[in-house]
Amino acid sequence: MDGDRVEIDGGIMEGGGQILRVSTALSCLLGLPLRVRRIRAGRSQPGLRPQHLSGLEMIRDLCDGKLNGGEIGSTEITFTPGKIKGGTHIADTKTAGSVCLLMQVAMPCVLFAASPSELHLKGGTNAEMAPQIDYTVMVFKPIIEKFNFTFNCDIKRRGYYPQGGGEVVVQMSPVKELSPINLTERGTVTKIYGRAFVAGALPIKLAKDMSAAAVRCIRREIRDLYINIQPVREPDDQAVGTGSGIIIVAETSTGCLLAGSSLGKRGKNADKVGIEAAEMLLQNLKHGGTVDDSLQDQLIIFMALAKGVSRVKSGPITLHTQTAIHFAEQLTKAKFTVTKSEEEDPGNDTYIIECQGMGMINSNLKC
């Protein structure tokens, strides 16, 4: 047994790949050697999948670390981080594994590198059980940049289930420290927009049907706003395989962005895809929080690293978020509190997630 190795149980709470992403990113940032047991014990196919392994290998390469147990199906790894370095890094799932989940694990690390980084992430851009790349660009990016950093995300090629083949290039410069965020005022919805896409063998009519069904569904609840959901056919030279889906974003007067999305699949009617996304958006608008269910847990690691107190108003706390908080607290000195929001409509199921961040300082930056 290594005396100072942090032990992580990958089977508790959410019991999925997120535990691996949060704990290895923090291990890399804090220089903490790590052992993760029972990896993805809560999933039907436990152990490392290609997507998790390529994320681990990228983190290992980012910091010249040592990884043991890095094989497909492995349920235990040990990881010993080195010093985070910038430059170009490539991660390829060789499947339709989500490029957005690769981005989630790498981004906090390269923010604290010594020099700018360029990440070439290959796999699925619009995958099940993960944020779509459109969500990452339209919602995650503008909100996460409130922590006082910027990044560029260039979608080179889209890739769909089952073969993947998409590629996204992310460029970012390191920061000295992250600022806390305060997202507690929802404001009023000022516009609703989105994109319904098809690629490969599918006709543009499907995108139009998804868009029309989504608009009809939203109109039943929100009558007075212009809704602009563009039907798009992805150019053949910029997409690998056949896929379809939709993302709809609501923007508020205070700059909040909340979304609903859905993916098409064989045998699933286009109207149903559009309605699913619209209902998800309406559900996210109903609770009165400033972030949607998909963004909630993605903010946790940045809140933990930031200097000062961050506050976010959200709907019901997801298991993903509870899990991220648990491991962020276990590995950093950050302290989270979650309290029921007492104000406004007592019917609203809203919460304030507050975090006293650890104030991570980038010692790799010389300035």
Residue, then its C-alpha position, 0 to 999 in steps of 0.5 A: m500500500d502506498g502511504d500517500r496515495v489517495e484511495i477513490d471508490g469508483g463504485i459509489m454514488e453515480g458509479g460511472g466515468q465521471i468519478l474517474r474524470v473528476s478525480t484524475a483531473l484533480s490528481c493531475l492538478l494537485g500532484l496527488p498520486l491516486r488509486v481508483r478501485r471499482i471503476r464504473a461499478g454502477r454501469s452495466q459494463p463496468g471497467l474502462r471503456p475506450q473513451h475513459l482510457s483515452g481520457l486517462e492516457m491524455i491526462r498521463d501525457l499532459c503531465d508526464g505521469k505514470l498510469n498502471g492498469g490502463e486497459i479496456g475493462s480494467t476496474e482498478i488504476t493507479f496514477t502518479p502525476g508529474k508536471i503539467k505541460g502545454g503543447t499539442h495533445i491528441a486523444d482518440t477514442k477510436t469509437a463514438g466515445s464522446v469528445c466532450l467528455l474528453m474535453q471535461v477531463a483535460m480542460p481544468c488541467v491545461l488551464f494550469a499548464a506552463s504554456p498554451s495547449e492545443l487538444h485534438l480530440k477524436g471520437g463522437t461529437n454527438a453521442e448518447m449519455a454525454p453533452q453534444i458538441d453543440y451544447t458545449v459550444m452554445v451553452f458550456k463555453p459562454i458560461i464556463e468562461k465566466f471563471n475568467f478564461t477563454f478557449n477556442c473550440d473548432i469542430k473539424r469533423r462531426g462523428y456519430y454512433p457507431q463509428g465516431g470519426g469526429e474531430v474537435v480542436v480545443q485551444m486554450s492558454p493557461v491562467k494564474e487563477l480562476s475567478p469565482i462565479n455568481l449565477t443566482e439571478r435567472g431573469t426572464v427568457t428573452k430568446i429561444y434558438g437552436r439547430a436541428f441537424v441531419a448528416g450522412a444518408l438522412p434528408i433535410k426534411l427530418a431536420k425540418d420535422m424535428s424543428a417544427a415539432a419542437v416549436r409546436c411543443i414550446r409554443r404551448e407554454i411560451r407564446d410570445l417569443y420568436i423561436n428560431i430553430q435552424p434545420v441544417r444538413e451537415p456538409d458531407d466533407q465535415a461529417v462521418g457517418t449518419g446522424s441526427g439531433i437537435i439542441i434548443v437554447a433559451e437565453t435570459s435577460t441576465g445572460c443565463l443559458l439553459a438547453g434541451s437536446s435529443l438525438g435521433k436514432r433508427g426507428k425513432n420518429a423525428d417529431k419525437v426527437g424534437i418534442e423530447a428536446a423541447e420538453m427537456l428545455l421546458q423542464n429546465l426553465k420550470h425550476g427557476g434555476t440559472v443553469d440546466d441539469s447538464l451544466q450543473d455538475q460540469l461547474i463543480i470542479f471549476m468552483a472548487l479550483a476558483k479563488g473565493v466564493s462561487r454561488v449557483k442557483s440550480g434546479p434539483i441537485t442531480l446525482h452527477t452533481q452530488t458525486a462531483i461535489h463529494f470527490a471535489e471535497q475529498l481531493t481539494k480544500a474546497k467546501f460546498t454547501v447546498t441549501k434550498s432557495e427560499e425566495e420567490d415562488p415556494g413551488n419552485d424546486t431551486y437550490i443554491i450551490e455555494c463553494q468556498g474554492m481552494g484558490m488554486i494558483n498556477s505555479n507553472l506560470k512565471c509571470 
